[in-house]
Amino acid sequence: MAGPTPVHQPETRKGAGHVANFFSSLTTRGRFFVSLGIALLITGLGLGMTDLTRIGVLLLALPVLATLLTRRHPLAFAISRSPVPSQVQVDEPATVTVSIVNPSRTRSPVLSAEELLDYSLGDQPRWVIPALRRGQRHTVSYPVRSHVRGRHQLGPLALGVADPFGLTTRQVALQTSTDLLVLPRVVPLPGAGVGARGVGAEGGIPHMVALHGEDDVSVRDYRDGDDLRRVHWPATARTGTLMVRQEDRPAMRRAVILLDSREEAHGPTTSRSLEWAVTMAASVAAHCEHLGYALHLVTASPGGDAPHESTSLAESLPTLADVAPVPAAALTGVVHGAGGAVVAGGLVVAIVGGCSDDDARAIAALRSLGSPALAVVVDRTTMSAPTQPGLSDDRASATAEVLRSAGWTVTVVRPGTTWAGAWAELTSAASLSGVRP
């Protein structure tokens, strides 16, 4: 007796599942047919009226036959999507082409289709898919446009089929999707740039010939993050200080951009201040690369577990598209990653929120002697509540003071500050102070 029990139990459950699926697939008209059929069947049997019983059986049989009709095809299709272009900037349109192929041996029914999209991409497109023979392809296209950066999912595709009598419907979702990458907005920045143009242009970092001689012109002090394999032992023994080989000339020009995306600085979700900072970072990166700087962007990965570094605008924009709020501890890794990029000198641009004193001093230490350093400090409080100008984040002001005391040129973003306005203020202040970025 114990052996057959597991065999019959799944069958009972399967039968109950079929009955539940049958009733859930009925339309309002189908439910009316079933209810009326049951009533006529019971009445006919009770009164001995054969014709009434036959009508009740017919009304019950129609929804069952309609259900079988809608389930004769497995509704399994091969779906492919191709957004063109695959990467767009905020508010730029793209066209998505969806290709549907019927791999089944049976002819598919006429289907209603609805593409499920992220709300930021606009309305969900709907269309009708005609009956397809085996191997036949049907292609449709629809436009999308997003005002929100990031990776947006295209799909899955929801399909529906109804019988000719409108008694039952069948709904399936084809769980395939494709991502559309929406890059952050790039705003043109004013001015011809700050400092010398191009990699290898002479900068303001002094050579160390006077201290170490001509033979050691490519040797400098050890900095946190340097590879120990680059230690120059003769110079270390001569000076009594740990020295490392400088593979590039200290005056090599580059632009190092640091973006602070901490949740503590911008809020737990994508906020106005974070979006402002991301757009500023993208605009500065495009501006510097246009002027011929060797670009190096450092920010936290979306999970905050490691810094993400990009060395060109083509790499930086997708990186910035994925920026999300990260834990406070992620800033340490970002500063450490930027430290390895600034050892050769060049322009340093930090786009940060209000920091603790320790974090502010760590950022301030990125500036090398004689190198230009620009900082944009985003005041989260005033950015999130622009109608209340009395509110201000004391940490933003304190961070700005720490950076100024270390020789940085700083601007604090207030309500109404534009990206071009912040950059113009930074570059003009740097010129007035005599700094040659």
Summary of the structure (lengths in Angstrom):
residues: 437
radius of gyration: 33.1
end to end distance: 88.3
largest distance: 118.6
contacts: 1404
relative contact order: 0.09
helix: 38%
strand: 25%
